[in-house]
Amino acid sequence: MKFPTIHLPSKGYFLGLSAFVVLMLLVINACTSTPTNENSLAISAPSLQPTLVEAKAPPTVRQRQSTALKNSFSWRNVNIQGMGYVTGLVIAPQAPYDVYVRTDVGGMYRYDTPSVSKYHHSWLPLMDMFNTNFSKGGIGVESIAVDASQPNRIYAAVTRNQEIFTDKDGKQKYKYSGEIMVSHNRGQSWQATGLGKHHVYVGANQSYRSDTGERLAVDPNNSQIIYFASRRHGLWRKEGNADWVQVTGGLPTASSLPEYKKANGKDNEDIPGFTFVTFDKHTGNSHKSTQNIYVGVHGSGLWQSQDAGKTWQNIQGADNPLRSAIANDGTLYVAFGTWGRNGNNTTGSLRRYQNGAWAEITPDGNGRVYSSVTVQLNQANTVMAVSDKFVYRSTNGGKTWQKQTMAMGAFDANHPQDTVNTSAPGYYQAYASTGIATIKIDPRNPKQVWWTNGWGVARTDDVTAKTPVYKWMMNNLEELDSNMVRVPPKPKSQGGADLISAVQDKIGFRHINRNQVPTASISPKNIPINPAFKWANPDWKVYPQPFPHIAGATGIDYSYGNPDRIAFVGFHQWQGFWGIHGISKDNGKNWTAFDSIPTEELWKNDKSGKEKVSAIAGQIAISPTNPQNMVWSPTWGTWTHYTTDGGKTWQLSRNLDHQPKPEPFDEKNNDHLHYNALPKSWGNSINPWVSSYILAADRKDSQGKTFYYFDGGAFYYSLDGGANWRKSKAEKFPTWVLRPAIVPNPVQQGDVWMSFARNPEDVNGNPLYRSTDGGKTFKIVASVKSCEFVAFGKGKAANIPYIYIFGKVGNATKESIYKSEDMGKNWLPISDPDILQFPGITYMEGDMRTSNLLYVALTGRGIMVGERE
């Protein structure tokens, strides 16, 4: 079948970058998908030495006692401790004063203290029981609320699958909408409350996600009443067992708000809309619902109800409320702000509302957004606020402020003058202090203050000190967005790493020990700067080390017979999707950019002339015997190219089984000009944020010249190092799949397996395919009902590896990870789907050095490792 081809012009596509984006580097995050259908589940002197966070292995995932799960692996996170955006934090107002955080793509966590749990000072993930289909990939939580009267009861606002329909392509697919989930046991299980059927939009990974909230609130005097302030559908209320209803009573309609629609008429999912709900507890009691309620409406102002939500009045303040905090005596503090376009016209303020009057209490003027405010319990005049990397504290109701600039990075060679925070992992750079989202004074201990940002969660244990010391609190908080995991088979005794990862934001890591936080991220030398952004990097010719900005590796591979040799490809996440790349000759310790990259002269979209385009992101594969031989299938830019000199030069890969030359032939049509080239792959060409595993080298070919490729509909193989390709005779593969994966058997030449992870919205899974003749033909593996991902690991015998799949076997209704010890004849479940469904799974890889050791890459939940203990 023929797929549309996409190429990225080297000019004209690069987006204009503003000072605002520079300031908000950490706001950008990948959000790709993968899907579920369960409705209910029951500081110090700088040092040139890298900072090493010594930590115990993260806690294992809880396990049920079941004979059916006797073969189950112990599952825990690989210890990384960083990245992703922690967009909100809530503390229960009474014992045990649980601390909860929400993230944009990584679910929700609860912090366990020594007095509460055996997992001392660890974050416990609360949404791993949902699968990829549940929320279209990683699970974003837009708001959380704790019931003040029943602190075991918590609520979370998510996007989830609601309905199943048959699409025009005949596939059953999910429709998604916002839902409020409730847990009665501190997040061990969840049930839907019914908002979903009203099709209310929830945007946990959209703009203002780290500046607004909380949108969810439970009446502190009446646990039966809960409110949700939505972005695009106004204010909603639920009481007891009754259905959710939209609240009016004088409130503005969401559609009347500025920028509700984009200039092109499409829905604007980034508007803040209704931003928070706050109750004034002292206006109610155990027999009467809270009378005074405040609702922030961005673009309209602050609204108040004095009759328990029946009617509402606009009490102004400013027209852009973001977050609020209320004191025991009813004094209300509100943070206001609007991010300007192209770095201009950003505004913000802090204001106090007391006895019906507003007071301006902004610390640093209104040219910045104040993203959060908090007030001390029983001390109405002690208030704190944050803006970017600044923390403000006042003990007189905002009349005067103390300002502290956060210093939260490890030693950063790009900023050697910056103060080092000894709690920071070695890869935390100077800008780890920026982008603070929310701040909270702990109600149990007012000296203790928490804040969050795009690196994680920090806390001081004495905010009253002359200079409070903030430390990272990151044990087991793993929200990294991972694309791939690789396990080069260099023996550990010879210095081999446990694993190498390809991730968003930090490119990737060499994990010497899976239970130890990495001291540095992958940071290649000699990456040329994007010339379109010379204004941002006026003194640079190449990007310095460590790599100074957020960037992602989309593909990574190693030479199986030469595991010191590893290569990756990826992209700069904010400087115009600029291609980045690197090769290592020492098992990932050091990295250097390729000497050159594939380039072509292609016609512009309007055919007004040609322009030079370069390979960006995509996938790369390396010969197992000749690491100089690599094949690169980029996402954007050029068609697939190969090299036989380690990247000094690249040549176009050819398709020997191409269709006839198009007639009539258009010499300005790039597709026509490449009719005899290896076709672009649909899934691999959509966007660099999506990794599609359509390229692989045969691990066992003694000549090292066999490579495999999938274009989205047909399979291809090359026997000459990627120069020429033949089309497989295999037909009827699943099509229009984002994440197919080619996984060759590392101990048998020509034994090729393919999985087709269903798209986020697809209800039904796909078969597992196998070829034993080097991809010429394929058969479905009959012992597997459906397979999302497949991987190999060391088995009992050298010539029979273990095979791992994530999918369904037999009558299973939920995906699990299974292991086969007999090449797919029989399967043993090694994970518990009622506890762990690996939400946002993107890739799996086993260890060929150690039996029963498997790694799983996840969107927004880092990397998980399963092993027999």
N, C-alpha and C positions, 0 to 999 in steps of 0.2 A: 504494500500500500504506500501511497505517496503522502509525505508530511510537508507542511509549510516550512521553508527554510528561513532562518533568522540570522542576520549578521549585524554587528555593531560598528557603525562608522567611527573612525578615530577622532573625528571632529563633529561637533554639532549635537552629539548626544549628551556630552558631559553637562551635568547639572550645575547651575550657579550655586556657589557655596557662600553662605553668609557668616558673619561673626556669630550669629545665633547658633548655627550648626556647630561651629568650632567650640562654642561654650557647652553645647549639648552633645558632645561626642558619644556619651554613654547612653543617650536616649535611643540610638538606633539599635535595633536588635532583629535577628531573623525570626521569622515566624512561618515556618513551613508546616505542613500538616502530616497527619496520619491518624485515624478515626476510632466509637463504642456504642453499644445499644442497651446497656443495663440501665434501667430506670432507678434502681435502688440498690445500694450496697451498704445489706443491713449497714612620747616622741623620743632623742638621743643622737649622738654625733654620727655623721655619715661614715659609712664603712665601705670599702671596696669589695668586701666579701659579701656574697649573696646571702640574703636572709633565709634561714632554714626553719620552717615551721615543723617542729617535731610533734607529732600527734599520734595517738593510738589509731588503729584502724577504725574507720567509721563503724557505727553499730550495724549489725546485720538486720535485715528485714525480718519482722516477726514471722513465726511459722506456726501453722496448725499441727496438732498431733493427728496424723492420719496414716493408715497403712498404705493407702494409695500414693502417698507422697514420701515413702521411705527412701526413694532415690533422689529426692530433691536436693539441689545444691544450696549452700548458704549464699545469700545475695547481699551485697552492700555496695556503696559507691566507691569508685576510685577516688582517692583523696586529692582534691584540687582546690576547693574552698574559694571560689570566686566567680565573678561575671554574672551576666543576666541582670535584670533590674528588679530590685526589691522595692516595690512601689508603695507599700503601705505597711503599717505596724499598729496593732491594737493590743492593749493589755486588759485582761479581765479586772473589773473593779473590786473584786473580793477574792478571798483565798480559793484556789491556790495561786491567784494572780498570774494565770497563764499568759505568756507572750506569744502572739500569733503574727506572722508576716504573710503578705501576699506578693506574688510575683507576676510579671507580665506574660511569661510563657511556661513557668515551671511549677505551677500549682501553689500550694499553701503549706506552711510549716508551723509547728509548735515548738517552743523552746522548753526543754526539760532541765530543771535544776536538781542539784543533789538531793534536796529534800523531797522531791516528787518522783524521781525515776532512777533506775539503774543506769540510764544513759546520761551520765553527768555532763552538764554543760554542752549538750548536743541539740541540734535541730532535728526534729522528726518530720519527715514528709508525710502529708496527710491525704494525698490524692493519687497514690501509685496504684490503687485498685482499679482505676479507670483505664480503658485502653485508648489507642490512638484515635479511633473514630469518635470517641466521646466528645471531644472538643476541637476537632480538625487539626490534630497534632499535639504539641505541648499544651498543657492546660493553663490558660491565663485566668487570673482571678482579679476582677475589677474592684471588688469591695468585700470586706469581712465585717462581721458584727458579733459581739458576745452578748448573750442575755445576762443583764446585770443581776437578775434574780436567780437564775439557774446557770451558773458559769460553765457547766458541762455542755450547754447548748450553744452552738455557734452556727453562723450562717455565712455563705459564700456566694457571690454573684459570678457566674460563669456563662460561657456560651456552650451549649450542648446539643446533641442530636435530639430531635423531637419527633419527627415524622419520617416515614418511608414512602417513597413514590417511585414509579417507574418512569425513567427518563426516555427521551425520544430515541436513544441508542439501545433501548431495551434493558439497560442495567437498572437494578434497584439502587436507589441512592437516598441519602439522608438530607433532610432539611434541618437547618440549625437556627436557634434563637436563644435569647437570654433566659437563664433560669436561676432561681435562688435555691441553693441546696442547703439543707439543714442537717446537722449532726447533733445527736443527743449524748455522745460519748467522747467529746473533745477531738473529734475528727477520725475516729476509727472506722466509722461507716457513715453513709450519707443517703438522704432521700430528697427527692424533688418536692418542692412546695406548690408547683402548678403554674408558675408565671409563664412557662414556656409556650403554652397555647396562645398567649396574647401577642406573641412575636415582638417582644420588646428587645431592642438592640443593646447588646453588651459589648464594649470594646476595650478589653483588658490590655491590648498591646497597641492602642492608638495614641495619638497625641494627647498630652495632659494626663496620661495615665499615672504619672508620678507626682502630679501637682494637686490632684483633687481627692475629695473624700472626707469622712467616709460616706459613701452613697447609701449604705445600708445602716439602719439604726433600729434598735428594739426599744420600745417605751420602757424606761427604767421603773415605772410604776405599774405597768401592765404588760406582762410578758406575751400576752396574746396579740399585741399590736406591733407590727413591723412595717417599716417604710423602705422603699427603694427609689433613689433619685437617678433617673436614667439620662443618657446623653441625648437621645433623639425621640423619646416617647414620654417625657414628662415624669410626674411623680406618681408612684404606685403605693398602695396600702393593702395590707392583709390583716385580718383579725380572726384569730382562732382557726376554726376549720373552714371558714368562708373563703370564697375565691378572692384572688387579687382584683382590686378595682383601681381605676385611674382616678387620681385626686384632682378636683377642679377648684371650686370655691373661690374663684378670682385669680388663680394662678395663670401665668401666661401659657399659651400653647407652645409646645416645643417647636413647631413649624414656624412660629413667629420670630424665633431667635435669629440673630445675625449669622450669616454663613451656614444656615441650615442646609442649603443647597450649594453645590459648587457652581462656578461660572458656566460650566457646560450643562448645567441642569441636573447632574447626577447627585445622589445623596452624599453628603459630607459626613463621613463616619468619624472625623477627627474633632468635631465640635465638643466642647466640654459639657454643654447642656446644663442639666440640673446636677449640681456638683456635690452637695452634701445635705444631710439631715441631722439636726442637733436638737435634743430635748433639754429643756430647763427643768430638771428633776424636782426642784423645790416648789413647782407650781402644780404638783399632784401629790397623791399619797397612795397607800395600799388599797384604798377604796375608790380612788378617782384617777382616771388616766391623766397623764401630763397635759396641761393646758397650753403652755407656751412651747411652740415648736418653731424652729428656724430652718429655712431651706435656701441654699445658695442657687442662684440661676445665672449662669455666666451669660452676659449680654443683656441682663435685665436688672440685676441687683439682689439684695437680700430680702426675703419674704418671711413674714411672721404670721403665725396663727396663735390666737389667744383663747381659742375654744376647741382645743384638741383636734385641730385639723379640719374643722368644718368650713371656716372662711379664712381668707388670707389677705394680708396687706403688704404692699411694698414699702419697706422702711429704708430703702436706698443704701447708704454706706458708700458704695461704688458699684459700678455695673459689672464687675468681673470677679465675684467671689470664688475662691478655690477651696479653702479648708477653714475650719473653725474649731474653737475650743471654748467650753463654757465652765465657769467656776461654780463652786457650790452655792454662792450667793446670787447666781444668775448673771454675773458679768460675762459678757460674750466678747471673745476676741476673734477677729476674722482676717485671714490672709487673702489678699486680692492680687490678681496678676493676669496679664495677657502677653503672650509671646508675639513680638512683632514680626513682620515679614522681612526677609532678607537682612535680618539683624537690626532693623530700624523699628522705632516706636514700641519697643518693649516697655511695658509699664507695670507697676505693682505698688502695693502699700500694705500697711498693717493698721487696723483700726479697732477701737474698743467701743462697745455699745453697752451703756450702763444707765439705768433709770431713764430710758427713753431717749438718750442723747448719744451722738457719736463723738469720739475724740480721735484725732489723727495721731498715731504713735509710731509712724514709720521710722526705723532706725537709720537707714542710709539713703533716703530719697526714693523717688518713685521710678528710677530707671532700671529696676530689676524686679523679677518675680520672686515673691515670698511664697514658697511652696507649702509651708506648714507652720502651725502655731500650736503650742501646748501650754496648759496652765497647771500649777501644782494643786494637788488635792488639799482643801481647807486653807489655802493661801491664795486668795484671789488676785493679789498683786504680783505674785511670782509667775512670770510668763517667759517662754522661750520661743524663738522662731529661727528659721533657716532660709538661706538663699544661696544656691550654688555651693561654695565651700566655706561659707560663713555661718557661724552659730552665734545667736544673740540671746542675752539673758538680762531680764529686768526684774528688780524686786520692788518696783514702785508703779506697777501697772503700765509700764511703757513710757514713763516720763523721761527716763534715762536708760541707756543700754550699755552693757559690756559686750564687746565683739571679739570673737576668737576665730582665727583662720585655721581651718583644719589642716593637719599634716599627716596624711594617712598612707603615703607610699613607702616602699622600700627604697634603697639607694637606686637612683636613676641616672645613668651616665649622661643622659641628655640634659639633666637638670641637677648637676652635682652639688649646687649650693643649697638645695632644698633639704629641709629637716627630714630625717628618717624616722619612720614609726616602726619600732622593733616588733610589733605584733603583725606586721604585714608580710605575707609571703613574698619571696624574692622577685616574683614577676609583677608585683603591684607597682605601677609606675607613678610618677609624680602627680598625674591627674586623677589618681584614685580618690582624691579628696573632693572632687567636683560632683555636681549634679545631685546634691542631697535632696531626697524626696520628702521624707517625713521625720518628725521628731516627737518623742514622747517622754514626759517625766513619769517615772514609775510610781504608781499609787502606793505600793508597798514600802518603797524606800525612796523618798524624794531627792536624795543625793544621786540616785542612779538615773541616768538619762540615756535613752537609746535614739539612734537615727539610722536611716537606710539610704542607700544610693545604688548606682549601677554596678557596684562591686560587691555589695552585700550589706551587712549589719554591723554597726559599731556601737560601743557603749563606754561611758565613763562611770566610775563608781563613786566619784565625788565631784559633782558639778560646782560645789561651793569652794573648791580649792582655788588658789590664786591663778593657776593655769591648769584647768582640768585636763587629765590625760585620757584620751579616747583610744580604745583598743578594738580591733576587729574581733567579732564573735561569730566565727564562721564554721565551727566544727559540724560537718555533715550538712551544711547548707550548700547544695550543689545545683546551681541553675545554669551552668555552662551549656551553650547550644553546640552540640557535637555533630559533626558530619560523618567522620569515619574513624575507625580504630585499626591500627596495623600492629602485628606482632612479629617483627623480623626474627627468624629463628637462630640468632646468635646466642650461644650458650651463656647463661648467667655467670658461670664461672670464668668466662672470658670477657666479661664486662657488658654483656647484652642488656638492654633495657627491658623492663617488663612489657612495655607497650609504647607506641608512638600514636599521638592523636592529631586529627585534623579538625579544627573547630572554628566557629565564628568568633569575632572580636579579638582574639589573641593568636590567630593563625594555627597554633597547636602547641603540643608539649612533648618532650621526651620524659616519660615517666620511668625513672630508674627503679622505683619501688611503688607499686600501686597503692600502698598504704601511707606513703609519704608525699607531702605537698611538693610539687616541682619548684625548683629555685629560679627557673627562667622559662620563658616561652620561646617558641621557634622564632628566630629573628635573623633572616638572611642578610649577608653583606651585598652591597653593590646593586640593590634594586634601583633602577633609574627613577627619578621623580617624574610625575605626570607633568609635562610641559604646560598643560592647560591650567595648572595650579602653581605655576612659578611664583605668582604673587603671594601665595601662602607660604612658600618655601624659598625665599629669595637667595639664600646663601647656600643652598644645597644643590648638588648634582645627583647624588644618590641619597636615599633615605638612611638616616643614621641608625645605629644599634644602641639600645634595643629599638625595634621598629616603633616609631613614635605615635602611631595612630591605630585605630581599630581596623583590623583586616581579617579575612577569613580564608582558610584553606578548604577548597572544595573537593580536591582529590589528592591522594597520597599513595605511593607504592614503594616497594623495596625489591631488590634483586634477590630472589630466593636463594640462589647459590652463593651470593655475595652480600650477606645481610647488613654489612656496614654501609652499603650504598642505598640511599633512600632519596626520593624526589617528591616534591609537592607542587601543586599549582593552586592559584586562588585569586583573590581580588581585594583591592583597597576599598573599604566599605563606605568612605565618604568622599574621596578625591576622584570622582568620576568613574567609578568601577574600573580603575586602573589595574592591569594585570600584575600580580606578584607571583613569585616562583622561587624555587631553591633546590639545591642538591647537597646532600651530605655524604661524606666519605668515611665517617666515623660513627655510624650507628645513631646519627641524630644529634651528636654533641655540638657540631658546628655546621653552619649552612652558608652557601654562597649562591647568588643568582646565576641562572644560566648565562653563558656568554652571549647568546642571542635567543630570540624567540620567533616563532612562526609569524610572518607578515605577508600580506598580499595587497595588491592594488585592486580595489573593488569599485564598482560603480556606485555612486551615491543613490539614495532612494529616488530622487527626482531625475536621475540620469543626466544631470548637468555636467558631470565630470567624474573623474576617478579620485579616490583618496586612499591613503595607506591605512590599513587596519591591522591590528595585532591580536594575537591570541589572548583571550581573557578567561581565566578560571577553567571549569570543566574537569576532565579526568586525565590521568596519566598512567601509563603502564611501563614497566621495566623488564627487560630480558633477564631470565634467571641466571644466565651464564655470561652475558656480555652487557654490563651496566651502561656501556656507551650507547646501547641501542634502546631507545625509548619511543613511545608513541603518545601523542598529545591530542586529545579531542576537546577543543575548547567550547565553552558555552557560547561566547560571542566572539566576533572577529573573523578569524580564518576558518577554513575547513580543516579536517584532521591532517596532521603532519607527523613525520617520523624523523628521527635523527640516528646516525650511527657513529657520531663523534662526541657524544655526551652533551649535546646542545650547542655546539659551535655553529652548526648549520642544520637547517630543517628542509625537508622536501615534502611535497604534497603526496598524500596517499591516494592510490588509484583503485577504482572498482573495475575488475576485469569482467564482471557480469552486468555491466551497465545497460540501460535502455538505449535504443538508437538515438543518434543525434537529433535533437528537437527540430521539427520542421513546421513552420518557418523558424529559422534560427535568429534569435535576437542577440546581437553582439554587445548590447548594454544590459543584458539580463544576467545577473551573477549566477543564478541557478543553471541557465543554459550553458554558461561558460564552464560550469563544473559538472556537466552531465556525466562525465566519466571519472569523477572523483568519488571517494567514499562518501556516501550521503551523510548529511548531518542527522543527528539523533534528536527526535522530538523532545523527549524529556530533558535531555542534556542542554537544549537550546533555549529553554524558556527564560531562565533568570539565574544569575550566579548564586542566589540564595538557596536554590534547589540543587542538591547533589544527586545525580542520576548515574548509577554505577554500571555504565554501558561498555566498559573497556577493561580488558584483563590480559595478562600474559600467562601462557601455559607454564606452570611452575616446574614441570618435570621434563620439558623438552631439552635433551642433551645438547642440541645445537643452539637453543635459546632464541629461535626465530619465529615461534608460533605465538600469535596474538589473536584475541577474540573481540568481537564488537557487535553491538545491537543498535539498530537505527530507529527503534521504536515499533517496527513491524517485522523486520527480517534480521536474521543472524548472519554474520560474516566471519571468515577466518583468513588469516594471512600466514603463509609459511616462509616468508622472506623478510622478516623483521618489520613488517608494517608497510612495506612499499606497495605491494599489490594484494588485493583482497578478492576472495570468492564468496559468493552468496550460498548460504545453506539451502538444502532442499526442504528443510523443516518449514511447516506452515502452521497457521492457526495459533500463533502465540497471542496472549492477551495484548491488546493494543491500547494506546492512549493512557499508558501507565507511567507515572512520574518517576517511580523508583524501582526499575528492574535492576537486578544484580547478577553479573556473571561471576561465578565462583568456581575456578578450576580445582580439581583434586590435586593437592600438592605432592602426592606420592605416585600418581598414575598419569602418564601423558595421555592427552586426548579425552580424559574423563572430565566433562564440563557440566556443571549444574547451574540452573537458572531459576531464580525466584522473582516473583512479580508482586511486590507489596501493593495492596490495593490503595487507591487514592483516598484522600481523607473522607470524601463523601460516599464512597462505595460501600454497600452493605456486605456484599459477598466477596470472599477471598478467591485467589487463583491457585491453580495446581503448581506443583513443583516439577520441573523438567530436568531431564538428564540426557546427555549425549556421551556415548562411549567411542565415538569415531571422530573426535576433534571438531564437533559442531556441524558435521555434514548432515546428520539426522538427529532428532530428539524424540524422546518418549516421555509420557507423563509417569511420575513415580506413583504407582497405584496405592501404596501403603499410606499415603498422606492425603488427607481430606483437602487441606489448603495450606499454603506456605507463604509467609510474608518475607522471611529472610532465611538464608542457609549459610552455614559456616563449617569449616573442618578444624579438628584438633587432634592432638596426639592420641593414638589408640593403644591397645594392648600389644599389637604387632606392628612392625615397621611399615608393612605394606597394607595395613587396614586401619585407616584413621577413624576416629569417631566423627560422626556427622551430627550437627546440631541444626535444628530448625526452630523458628518461631512461627507457630501456626496451629492447626487443628489435626488431630488424628482420631480415627474412629468416630464415635458419637459425640465428641467434645463440642460444646457450644461456645466456649471461650478460648482465645489463643493462650497457649502455654509455650514454654521452651521445652523441646524434647531432645533426647540424645539417642542415637542409634550406634550400636557397637558392631553391627553386621551389614554395613553399607546400605542401610535403608529398608531392610526387611522388617525389622521390629523397632519399636520406639518406646522410650521410657520418659515420662514427664519429670522434669527437673526444676520446675517452678510451680508455684501455687497461684492460679489465675484469680482466686478470690482475694488474694492479698496483693499480688503484684502482676500488673499487665503491661509494664514498660511503656507508659504513655509517651508518644512522640518518638518511637523507635525509628532509627535511621540506618543502622548497620550493625552487623555482628562479626566477630572474628575470634576464633579459638587459638590456643597456644599449641604449636607443634613441638614444643620442648617438654611440656608438662601436661600430663593427662588431667582431664576433668577441670579445665580452666578456660572460661569463656568470658569475653567482654562484649558489652552491649552499649552502643552509642545512642544517645537520646536527645531530642529537642527540648532544651530547657531543664533537663534533669541530669546533665553531666554524662558520666560513663558509669555503668554498673558492671560489677564483676561477680560471676558465680563460680564457686569452687566446692569441691568435696572437702570437708574438714574432719 
